[in-house]
Amino acid sequence: MEKQDRLHLIGSIPLDSSEQVFRRLADELGPFLRCIPDGETGERSRWVYFQRQMLVDHPAMEVDPTVPPYKFIQWDGKIVREIEQVRFKPGVDSATVVFQTGYDKAALASWEVFKTLRAAGAIPKHMRFQVSLPTPQASGYLYVSGPARETYFGVYERALKAALANIVKAIPAADLSIQWDVCQEVLAFEDYFKDRPAHYKTQIFDMLGRLGDAVPAGVEMGYHLCYGSPHDEHLVQPKDAAILVEMMNGIVAATRRHIDFIHVPVPKDRTDDAFYAPLKSFKRPKGTKLYLGLLHHDDDAGDRKRVEVAKRHVTEFGLSAECGWGRTEPGRLPGLLKGHRIAAEAL
């Protein structure tokens, strides 16, 4: 694996601005990155939570009084938060509803900062600008009540594709990397959502294939699979990587265009062969990079052990954290950067 492909960053960074993020990441990890995110700062720091506010304020939507608040529960039974869910107002024609997600506006603002810094030499010339986008299921499962959800998926997918079109129109293909964040889908496979539909697998793979195929050729495109990290911990602790492999193979089969990279998370305590063994069944397309999210804060020895065990089951892979860093304690950022640099140098 080329030096600049050794590390992948999911997207969120606990800093105040995209300029701070670009400078910090380029300075400390630049030689090991092929693309760089803007940190998802400001209203995006809680991932898709700002989309809930967009929905609550939307004239076509209302809080659904027929369902109780949704309990967002962590793996250990702890309730992270309770969320009132929304629905389409009675009489609304969903075909006429337009959501302004804000992802295109944020991306284009950060792109201007990226261009300026790269022209000044603060960002390496080879580096692409990474834009991480959620899927319709991200906000749909969390913020939309069950009866309205399937309709919502279609409306939000249309909105996402409109935002993507604005992004790819403004940013040259050779300078852009699009990452689809796949979280609620992983949780659905783990039976986290008890109201998942019977056809959830087909629904998920068809949708992820459509989203991937919406990214033009020449733009780098990949998928980040995730178990959630609202309190910097998984919502579900996986038995092993089998579900992740099933999903990777399903995504590959559903996506017609080339997939440049896929990222999967690895829990901190998994230094056993059993977790990694299913990765042998991943039908990786030629040229698709696999990133294992096995780097954890202040655990250099554990990082080395996880890499060592993973190498027994995967021929080539890059390194990453489990998820983005936006919800982690900001004081941990120096240690995370140092750990990534140490691991990349040793790979």
C-alpha positions as CSV (number, residue, x, y, z in Angstrom):
1,M,0.0,0.0,0.0
2,E,1.3,3.4,-1.0
3,K,2.4,5.7,1.9
4,Q,-0.3,8.2,1.2
5,D,-2.9,5.5,1.5
6,R,-2.0,4.2,4.9
7,L,-4.5,6.2,6.9
8,H,-8.1,7.2,6.5
9,L,-10.1,9.7,8.7
10,I,-13.8,9.2,9.0
11,G,-14.7,12.9,9.0
12,S,-15.4,14.7,12.3
13,I,-12.6,16.3,14.3
14,P,-13.1,18.2,17.6
15,L,-11.8,21.6,16.4
16,D,-13.5,24.9,15.8
17,S,-13.1,25.5,12.1
18,S,-12.3,23.7,8.8
19,E,-9.1,25.8,8.5
20,Q,-7.9,24.5,11.9
21,V,-8.8,21.0,10.9
22,F,-7.0,21.1,7.5
23,R,-3.9,22.7,8.9
24,R,-3.7,20.3,11.9
25,L,-4.3,17.1,9.9
26,A,-2.0,18.1,7.1
27,D,0.8,19.0,9.5
28,E,0.6,15.8,11.5
29,L,-0.7,13.2,9.2
30,G,-0.3,14.6,5.7
31,P,2.2,12.1,4.3
32,F,-0.1,9.2,5.2
33,L,-3.4,10.6,3.9
34,R,-4.8,10.6,0.3
35,C,-7.8,12.8,1.3
36,I,-8.7,15.1,4.1
37,P,-12.1,15.9,5.7
38,D,-13.1,19.4,7.0
39,G,-13.9,18.0,10.5
40,E,-17.6,18.5,10.3
41,T,-17.4,21.4,12.7
42,G,-20.1,23.7,13.9
43,E,-23.7,22.4,13.6
44,R,-22.4,19.1,12.0
45,S,-20.4,18.2,15.1
46,R,-23.2,15.9,16.3
47,W,-23.3,14.2,13.0
48,V,-26.9,14.3,11.7
49,Y,-28.5,15.9,14.7
50,F,-28.8,19.2,12.9
51,Q,-31.0,17.4,10.3
52,R,-33.5,16.9,13.0
53,Q,-33.8,20.6,13.5
54,M,-34.2,21.0,9.8
55,L,-37.1,18.5,9.9
56,V,-38.8,20.0,12.9
57,D,-38.7,23.5,11.3
58,H,-39.9,22.2,7.9
59,P,-43.4,23.3,6.9
60,A,-44.3,19.8,5.6
61,M,-43.3,18.0,8.8
62,E,-44.7,17.8,12.4
63,V,-44.0,15.9,15.6
64,D,-45.9,12.6,15.4
65,P,-48.3,12.6,18.4
66,T,-49.1,8.9,17.9
67,V,-45.7,7.5,18.9
68,P,-43.7,7.8,22.1
69,P,-40.3,9.5,22.1
70,Y,-37.7,7.2,20.6
71,K,-35.2,5.8,23.2
72,F,-31.7,5.9,21.8
73,I,-30.0,3.1,23.8
74,Q,-26.3,2.2,24.0
75,W,-24.9,-1.4,24.1
76,D,-24.9,-1.4,27.9
77,G,-28.5,-0.4,28.3
78,K,-27.8,3.3,29.0
79,I,-30.3,5.7,27.3
80,V,-28.3,8.2,25.4
81,R,-31.3,10.4,24.7
82,E,-35.0,10.3,24.0
83,I,-36.1,11.9,20.7
84,E,-39.6,13.0,19.6
85,Q,-40.0,11.7,16.1
86,V,-41.7,13.6,13.1
87,R,-44.0,12.6,10.3
88,F,-45.4,14.3,7.2
89,K,-48.3,16.6,8.0
90,P,-51.7,15.1,6.9
91,G,-52.5,16.0,3.3
92,V,-48.9,16.7,2.3
93,D,-47.9,15.3,-1.1
94,S,-44.4,13.9,-0.4
95,A,-43.6,14.2,-4.1
96,T,-43.6,18.0,-3.7
97,V,-41.5,18.1,-0.5
98,V,-37.9,19.5,-0.8
99,F,-35.4,19.2,2.0
100,Q,-32.4,21.6,2.1
101,T,-29.9,19.3,3.9
102,G,-27.1,21.9,4.1
103,Y,-24.4,19.5,3.1
104,D,-23.6,21.1,-0.2
105,K,-23.4,24.6,1.4
106,A,-21.0,23.3,4.1
107,A,-18.9,21.4,1.5
108,L,-18.5,24.3,-0.8
109,A,-17.5,26.7,2.0
110,S,-14.9,24.2,3.2
111,W,-13.7,23.7,-0.4
112,E,-12.8,27.4,-0.7
113,V,-10.7,27.1,2.4
114,F,-9.1,23.9,1.2
115,K,-8.2,25.4,-2.2
116,T,-6.6,28.4,-0.5
117,L,-4.5,26.4,1.9
118,R,-3.4,23.9,-0.8
119,A,-2.3,26.7,-3.1
120,A,-0.3,28.2,-0.2
121,G,1.4,24.8,0.4
122,A,-0.3,24.1,3.7
123,I,-2.0,21.0,2.2
124,P,0.0,18.5,0.0
125,K,-0.8,18.8,-3.7
126,H,-1.8,15.2,-4.0
127,M,-4.5,15.4,-1.5
128,R,-8.3,15.3,-2.2
129,F,-11.0,17.1,-0.3
130,Q,-13.2,14.5,1.5
131,V,-16.9,15.1,1.9
132,S,-18.7,12.7,4.2
133,L,-22.5,12.3,3.6
134,P,-25.1,10.4,5.6
135,T,-27.7,8.1,4.0
136,P,-31.4,8.6,4.3
137,Q,-31.6,5.9,6.9
138,A,-29.4,7.9,9.3
139,S,-32.0,10.6,10.0
140,G,-34.9,8.4,9.0
141,Y,-34.5,5.7,11.8
142,L,-33.6,8.3,14.4
143,Y,-36.0,11.2,13.7
144,V,-38.9,9.9,11.6
145,S,-41.7,7.8,13.0
146,G,-42.2,4.3,11.6
147,P,-45.3,4.8,9.4
148,A,-43.7,7.8,7.6
149,R,-40.2,6.3,7.3
150,E,-40.3,4.5,3.9
151,T,-41.8,7.6,2.2
152,Y,-39.2,9.8,4.0
153,F,-36.3,7.6,2.7
154,G,-37.3,8.5,-0.9
155,V,-37.8,12.2,-0.3
156,Y,-34.5,12.5,1.6
157,E,-32.6,10.5,-1.0
158,R,-33.8,12.9,-3.6
159,A,-32.5,15.8,-1.5
160,L,-29.1,14.1,-0.9
161,K,-28.6,13.6,-4.6
162,A,-29.4,17.2,-5.2
163,A,-26.8,18.3,-2.7
164,L,-24.3,15.8,-4.2
165,A,-25.0,17.3,-7.7
166,N,-24.1,20.8,-6.4
167,I,-20.9,19.5,-4.8
168,V,-19.6,17.6,-7.9
169,K,-20.5,20.5,-10.1
170,A,-18.4,22.9,-8.1
171,I,-15.4,20.7,-7.2
172,P,-13.2,19.0,-9.9
173,A,-13.5,15.2,-9.8
174,A,-9.7,14.8,-9.3
175,D,-9.9,16.9,-6.2
176,L,-12.9,15.2,-4.5
177,S,-13.6,12.2,-2.4
178,I,-17.2,11.2,-1.3
179,Q,-17.7,9.0,1.7
180,W,-21.2,7.5,2.4
181,D,-21.6,7.1,6.2
182,V,-23.4,3.8,6.8
183,C,-24.5,3.5,10.4
184,Q,-28.2,2.9,10.9
185,E,-28.0,0.2,8.2
186,V,-25.4,-1.7,10.3
187,L,-27.6,-1.4,13.3
188,A,-30.6,-2.7,11.4
189,F,-28.5,-5.8,10.4
190,E,-27.8,-6.2,14.1
191,D,-31.5,-6.1,14.9
192,Y,-31.1,-2.9,16.9
193,F,-34.3,-1.4,15.3
194,K,-37.2,-3.7,16.2
195,D,-39.4,-2.2,13.6
196,R,-37.0,-2.8,10.7
197,P,-39.0,-4.0,7.6
198,A,-38.9,-7.6,6.4
199,H,-37.1,-6.4,3.2
200,Y,-34.5,-4.4,5.1
201,K,-31.5,-6.0,3.4
202,T,-32.8,-5.4,-0.1
203,Q,-33.8,-1.9,0.9
204,I,-30.4,-1.1,2.3
205,F,-28.3,-2.6,-0.5
206,D,-30.4,-1.1,-3.3
207,M,-30.2,2.4,-1.7
208,L,-26.5,2.2,-1.1
209,G,-26.0,1.1,-4.6
210,R,-28.0,4.0,-6.0
211,L,-26.1,6.5,-3.8
212,G,-22.7,5.1,-4.9
213,D,-23.7,5.2,-8.5
214,A,-24.8,8.8,-8.2
215,V,-21.1,9.8,-7.7
216,P,-19.5,10.5,-11.1
217,A,-16.5,8.6,-12.4
218,G,-13.2,10.2,-11.5
219,V,-14.5,11.3,-8.0
220,E,-13.2,8.9,-5.4
221,M,-16.0,7.1,-3.6
222,G,-16.3,4.8,-0.6
223,Y,-18.3,3.7,2.3
224,H,-17.8,4.0,6.1
225,L,-19.6,1.2,8.1
226,C,-20.3,2.2,11.6
227,Y,-21.7,1.0,14.9
228,G,-22.5,4.5,16.1
229,S,-20.6,6.6,18.7
230,P,-22.9,9.2,20.3
231,H,-20.9,8.9,23.6
232,D,-17.7,7.6,21.9
233,E,-18.9,4.0,22.4
234,H,-20.6,1.5,20.1
235,L,-24.3,1.3,20.3
236,V,-23.9,-2.5,19.6
237,Q,-20.9,-4.6,20.4
238,P,-20.5,-7.0,17.4
239,K,-19.9,-10.7,17.9
240,D,-17.4,-10.6,15.0
241,A,-16.9,-9.1,11.6
242,A,-19.4,-11.4,9.9
243,I,-22.2,-8.8,9.5
244,L,-19.7,-6.2,8.3
245,V,-18.5,-8.7,5.6
246,E,-22.0,-9.5,4.6
247,M,-22.7,-5.8,4.2
248,M,-19.5,-5.1,2.3
249,N,-20.2,-8.0,-0.2
250,G,-23.8,-6.7,-0.6
251,I,-22.6,-3.2,-1.3
252,V,-20.1,-4.4,-3.8
253,A,-22.8,-6.4,-5.6
254,A,-25.3,-3.5,-5.6
255,T,-22.9,-0.8,-6.8
256,R,-22.1,-0.6,-10.5
257,R,-19.4,2.0,-10.4
258,H,-15.9,1.3,-8.8
259,I,-15.7,1.5,-5.0
260,D,-12.4,3.1,-4.1
261,F,-12.5,2.3,-0.4
262,I,-14.5,0.7,2.4
263,H,-13.9,1.3,6.1
264,V,-15.1,-1.0,8.9
265,P,-14.8,-0.5,12.7
266,V,-12.9,-2.8,15.2
267,P,-13.7,-2.7,18.9
268,K,-10.8,-1.9,21.2
269,D,-10.9,-5.3,23.1
270,R,-10.8,-7.4,19.9
271,T,-7.4,-8.9,19.7
272,D,-8.8,-12.3,19.0
273,D,-8.7,-14.2,15.7
274,A,-12.4,-14.9,15.9
275,F,-13.3,-11.2,15.2
276,Y,-11.1,-10.9,12.1
277,A,-11.6,-14.4,10.6
278,P,-14.8,-13.5,8.6
279,L,-12.8,-10.8,6.7
280,K,-11.4,-13.7,4.6
281,S,-14.8,-13.9,3.0
282,F,-14.8,-10.3,1.7
283,K,-15.0,-10.4,-2.1
284,R,-12.9,-7.3,-2.5
285,P,-12.9,-5.8,-6.0
286,K,-9.5,-5.1,-7.5
287,G,-8.3,-1.7,-6.5
288,T,-10.7,-1.2,-3.6
289,K,-8.8,-0.2,-0.4
290,L,-9.9,-1.7,2.9
291,Y,-9.5,0.4,6.1
292,L,-9.7,-1.3,9.4
293,G,-10.8,1.0,12.2
294,L,-8.6,-0.6,14.9
295,L,-6.7,2.4,16.1
296,H,-7.7,3.6,19.6
297,H,-6.8,6.4,21.8
298,D,-3.7,6.0,24.0
299,D,-3.3,2.3,23.1
300,D,-0.2,1.9,21.0
301,A,0.4,-1.6,22.2
302,G,-3.2,-2.6,21.5
303,D,-3.0,-1.0,18.1
304,R,0.1,-3.1,17.3
305,K,-1.6,-6.3,18.5
306,R,-4.8,-5.6,16.5
307,V,-2.7,-5.0,13.4
308,E,-0.7,-8.2,14.0
309,V,-3.9,-10.3,14.4
310,A,-5.6,-8.6,11.4
311,K,-2.7,-9.4,9.1
312,R,-3.4,-13.1,9.7
313,H,-6.7,-12.7,7.9
314,V,-6.4,-9.8,5.5
315,T,-3.6,-9.5,2.9
316,E,-3.5,-5.7,2.7
317,F,-5.3,-2.9,4.6
318,G,-5.0,0.7,5.7
319,L,-5.6,2.0,9.2
320,S,-8.2,4.2,10.8
321,A,-10.1,4.8,14.0
322,E,-13.5,3.2,14.7
323,C,-15.4,6.3,13.9
324,G,-15.1,10.1,13.7
325,W,-13.6,12.0,16.6
326,G,-16.2,14.8,16.8
327,R,-17.9,13.4,19.9
328,T,-14.7,12.5,21.8
329,E,-13.1,14.7,24.5
330,P,-11.1,17.4,22.6
331,G,-8.2,16.8,24.9
332,R,-7.7,13.4,23.3
333,L,-7.0,14.8,19.9
334,P,-3.2,15.0,20.3
335,G,-3.0,11.4,21.5
336,L,-5.2,10.2,18.6
337,L,-3.0,12.0,16.0
338,K,0.1,10.7,17.6
339,G,-1.2,7.1,17.7
340,H,-2.2,7.3,14.0
341,R,1.2,8.6,13.1
342,I,3.0,5.9,15.0
343,A,0.8,3.2,13.5
344,A,1.2,4.5,9.9
345,E,5.0,4.7,10.2
346,A,5.1,1.1,11.3
347,L,2.7,-0.3,8.7
